[in-house]
Amino acid sequence: MDNRMIEDNQEFLELCLFTPSVYEKCGAAWPIRLGHNIAKPSYHIGPRTTPYYYLIFVLEGEGWFQQNQQTYRLSKNDVFCLFPQVIHEYFTQPDALLHKVFLAFDGKQALRLLERLGLSLYHPYAPGILTPEAIQLMWDFFSMVRSDKDTDLGRLILFHRIFDQLSAAVQDPAASDRRRNVSWLQKGHEYMEIHYAEGITVEKVCAYVGMDRSYFTKQFRKTYGITPIQFIQELKMKEAMLLLEQTAYTLSEIAQSVGYPDLFSFSKAFKKRLGEAPTRYRLKARGNGQDQRCCNDKE
């Protein structure tokens, strides 16, 4: 028995409580509690609710878990989740006492993290997905918290590494299909939003998402009402317009910043898209004369 554990009438428990930093709360999700316990034969939690998400790992023993009028049999290496404001109940089998480790967390993208494990409000149980590597990461989390090296960045790193390790072990076909269906077109869209200024081509985007160019272009246009090439051009032009309006950068500097190899190709594309040259656009946008630096460039 770990001498850090405290005994009560139902269990032996070690619990670590965190106060999330401002930085943590700016992120997608953050840890709130970390704990592990060994049940007594009378161990029975609930029925009750929790204000947070609780991801619970079964290290040893057997028991039952109930949520949303469903009952799940618990055994070694199972993972289950308590959802906020949802009535739940779980208890041990008296002759096979549960030994669990758990992590409570919150955040606006908490559900997205759980989806990576194949977990959702109506599918809160994932049998046999717990790996030795994930368990070791949990103990590493305890070691860090017990030391004087507990920091918000350290907590976030281990928190996400645990999810990363478990998601790699998930063999739920439905969860994999959900990720694929949502991701390939969205991945291409996001890839272009991030890398449009780096000289990317539609072929490179298609290679990234693993799709044929004609099929990708057809589905992209059907979904977003614009072709991938047009979308890349739109992104470049929006950034160029912003730089022309709000900075004193030269036209050559702006051209390279938004992914054009030279001033000529940038000016040509800008005029084709907006009907006027970049210099004239800047003059009109500012309404008070041409910036001295842009005068140094010829279109």
N, C-alpha and C positions, 0 to 999 in steps of 0.2 A: 504494500500500500504506500503510495506517494505521501510523504509527510507534509506536503503542502495542501493536501485535501482536508476539507472540513466535513465533519459528520453531522448529518441531521437525521430526522426520523425516517427518511426514505432513501437516502443515498450518501455516498462520499463524493465530495465535489470540490473542484478547483475552478474558480471563476475569475477572469480578468476583464475589467471594464475599461472602455476607451472613451475619451471625449474627442470627437473628431475635430481636427483643425479646420480653419477657414479654407485652407488649400484642399483638404480632403473633400469638403462639402462642395467645392467647385467642380469636382470630378463626377464620373458616372455612377460610382458606388464606393462605399467605404465600410470598413469593419467597425462594429460597435461592441461586441462581446466575443470572448474566446473562452472555452471551457471544456472540461472533460469530467466524467463521472463514472462511478461504479454503483449500480443499483443494489438496493436491498430487496429481499423477497416481496416486500409490500409496495414496491415502487409503482406508482400510478399517477400520471400527470394529466390534469384536466378532468372534465372538459373546460377549456378556457381559450382565450385568444392571446395574441402577442402583437405589439406595435411594430415589430420588425420582421424581416425574413430570417429564418433560422435554418441553416444547412447542417444536418446531423448525420454523422458517420457512425455506423455500428462496427466496433472493433471486435467485440466478442458477445456471445450470448444470443438469446432469442426473445421475441416479444411481439407486440402488435401495435399498429399505428392506424388511427382513424381520422379522416378529414373528408369533408363534403360527402358524408354518408357512405364512404367507402372504407373498407378495412384491408390492411396490408400486413402480411406476416413478415416480421423482421428477423434477419439473421446476419451472420458475419459478412462484412464488406458491402452491405446495403447502404444506400444513401436516401434520405428523405428530407423534405422541406416543409417547414411550417410557414404559412403565408399570413401576412398581417390582417388582423380583424376577421380571421376565419376560425371558427370553432374547431379545435383539434383535441386529440386524446391519445396517449400512448402509455404502454405499461410493459413490464417484463414478465417473462415466464419464470416462475419462482425457482425452478431447478436448473435454469440456464440464464443466470443474471446478466442483464445488459451492461456492457461497458461501452460508453459512447464518447465521442469528441465532437464539439459543435462550434459553429461560427455564426454569429448574428451580424447582419449587415443591413444597410439601407442605401437609398440613392435612386435617382430618376431612371437609371438604366439597369437596376437590379434584375428586372424580369428578363432583360436581354442576356445577362450573364447566366441565369438559370436555364434559358432556352438552349444554351450551348451544351448543357448536360442532359438535354431532353426532358427537363422538368418544367411544369406549368401548374397553374392553379388546379386543373382537373387531372393532371398526371404528376403528383407530387412525390412519387416513389420510383427509384431507379435501383433495381436489384443487382448486386455484385459488381458495381463499377468502381468501388474503392480500390486503389492500388497502393502498394507499399511506398511508392514515391510520394503520393499525396499524403499518406499518413506521416511520413518523415517530414514533409513540409509543415504539417500541423505542429509537430513537436519542435521544429525549428522556430516556428512562430512563438511557442511558449518560451523557448530559450531566450529569444530576443526580448520579449516582454519582461521576463524575470531579470534581465540584465539592465545595465545603465545605457544600453544602446537602442532603446525603444524610441523611434521617431515616426512621424507621420509617413515619410517616404518609405521607411523600412516596413511599416505595416502594409502600405499599399502594394509594395513589391511582392511580399509573401502572399497577401490576399489574392492577387491576380495570378500568381504562379500556381496556387492551389487550383483555381478554376482552369487554368491552362492545362495542368496535368490531368485533371479529371475529364476535361472535354476531349482530350486525345484518346482517352480510354472508352469513351461512349460508343456503344455499338447499336444504338437505337436507330433503325432505318428511317422511321418517321421523322425523328429529329434531324437526321442528315438530309432528308428530302426537303424539309422545311427550310433548312439553311441554304441548300442549293437553289431552291425556287426563288427565294428572296434575294439571293446574293449575286448571281452572275450578271444580270442586267444592272443592278444597283452598283455592283463593284466597278463595272465599266464607266458608269456615270460619275462615280466618286473619283475614279482614277483620272479621268479627264479634268475634273474640277481642281484636282491637286497639281497635276503635271502638265497642264495645257501650255505653260510657258517654257517647257523644256524640249520643244521640237518633236513632240510625240506625233505618231501617225495613227490612223485608224487600224492599220495592220498590227501595230504594237499593242493597241488596246485590245484587239481581238485575241492576240496571243496571250495577253495577261489573263483574260477571262476564259480562254479555252474554247472560243466559238469561231465558226466560219464567218468571214467578213459579210457576205451577203445576208446571212441569217441574222447576224448581230445588227446590221444596219436596218433591216426590215423591222425587227422587234423594237429597236431603239426608237425608230420613227413612229411606230404604232403607239408606243408608251408615252413618249415625250413630245411628239408632234414636230420633231426636227431631226435631221440626220446627224450622225456623229461629227462629220466635218463641219457642218453649220454650228453645232454646239461648241466645238473647239474655237471656231472663229468668233462666236458670240462672247465667249469667256475672254478672249484676247482683247476684243474691242471694249468690253466693259472696263477691264483693267486699264487699258490705254486711255480711255475717256477720264477715268478717275485720276490718273497721273497727270494728264494734261490740265485738268481743272484745279488740282490741289498741290502740285509740286512745281518746282522750277527746273526740273530735269530737262535736258536737251532732247530733241526728237530722236537722236541716235541712241541715247540712253534708254528712252522709253521703248524704242523698237526692240532692243535687245532684252529688255526686262520682260516683255510680253511674248518673246519667242520668235521674233523675226530676225533673219540673218543680217539684214542691212536696212538702211533708212528708206531706200527706194521701194523695196517690197512692202514695208510697213505703210508708207504713204499711199501706195497704190491700193492696198487692201482697205485702208481706212477710208479713202475717198470713195471706193466702190461701195462700201457698207453704209457710210453716213452721208455721202453726197457732197462732201467738202474736205479740203485738205486739213491735216492735223493742226497746222499753224492757225488757220482761220477758225477752226473749232475752239482753240485755246483763247483766241482774241474775243470771240463771242461769249464764251463761258465766263471769262473774267470781266469783260465789259469795260476794261480800263487800260487797254493798250497791251502790246505784246511784251512778254517777258524777255529781258535782254539776252538771256542765255540761249533761248530758242532761236534768236536771230542769227546765231552762229551756224545754223544748219540750213542747208538748201534742200528743198524737196525735189 
